[in-house]
Amino acid sequence: RSLLDGAPIAIPPEMDPGHVYHLFPIRARQRAALQDRLHASGIETLVHYPTPISQQPAFESLYPADCPHALRAAGEVLSLPLYPGLAATTVATVADAVRKESSS
């Protein structure tokens, strides 16, 4: 988290410092461009939830209300690498790339 200070992205607040996270999501307004540039640098990212719940086929017949916050999040959320064997040097490399690429 601290290595991403200054990057023009949003990071969800840490609510439970003892929690063992399985994803490290960020929000980037230019998600596709950031994801493409990180991929070109050899950094894998994933979009885990690209469709907001209000637009899921299972809810199609219910005419769900517009959910503008969920729609915006679905277009911005990007998961950065996070796994048990992730080395501190790799974390720094990813953070540097996000800071660099986000400002491009």
N, C-alpha and C positions, 0 to 999 in steps of 0.2 A: 504494500500500500504506500509506504513512504517513498519508494523508488519511483512511483508514478506522480508524485507531487509536481505540479507545474504542467502536466500534460492536459491538453484541452479535451478531456474526457470526464465522465462522471463515474464514480465508484460508489456502489451502495455502502452505507455506513456499516461498520462492524458492530453488530448488536450483541454478540456473545463472544468475547475474546477466547473462550475455551472451546468453542465449536470447531469441529474438524470439517472443513468445507470440502465439497466434492467438485465444485465449479468456482471459477473466479470470473464473474461477469463484470463487464464494464459497459458503459453506454457511450456510443460515438454517433454523432449526428451524421457523419459521412462513413457509416459502417462498411459498406461495400468497398469503398476506396481504401479504407484502412486495412480491411481484411485482405484485399488483393496485394497491397504493398507489403504487409507482413508475410504473406505466403511467398512472395517473390524473394523475401529475405530468409526463407526457410523456417518460418515460424507458423506452426499450425494453430488455427483458431476454429471455433465452431459456433454455429447459431443453433441453440438448443430449442428455442420456442419461437419459430418464425410467424406463427399464426395466433392471434389473440383468441381467447376462449369464445368471445362473442361471434367469431367468424368460423368456428369449427363446424364441420358438416353435421355433427350430432345435434347442434342447436338451431339448425336452419329453419325448422318448422316452428320454432318458438318465437321468432321475430325478436331477438334480444335487442336491448337498448344499445345505442352507440356507446362505445367505451373508448373515448379518445386517448386517455392515458395508456391503456393497454395497447391500442393500435400504435401509438408512438413508441412505446417500449419494444414492441415486436419488431419494429424497424431499426432500432438502435442497439439492442443488447447483443454483445459479442463476448464469448467466453475465451479467455486467454489460457495458455497451458497451465495445468495444475495436476500433479500426480505425485505419489509418494517419493519417488526417486529424483524429483526435480532438484538439481544442484543450485546452490546460491549464485553461481556464475551464470547459469542459464536464466535465472530470475532477473538478474541484472541486465543480461542481453535483451530479454524480452521487454523489460521496462524501458531501456534505452531506445529500442526500436519503436515502441509505442510513442514515447515522447518525441522522437525524431520524425516518425512518419505522420503523427497526428498534426504536427505543425507544418507539414508540407502543403 
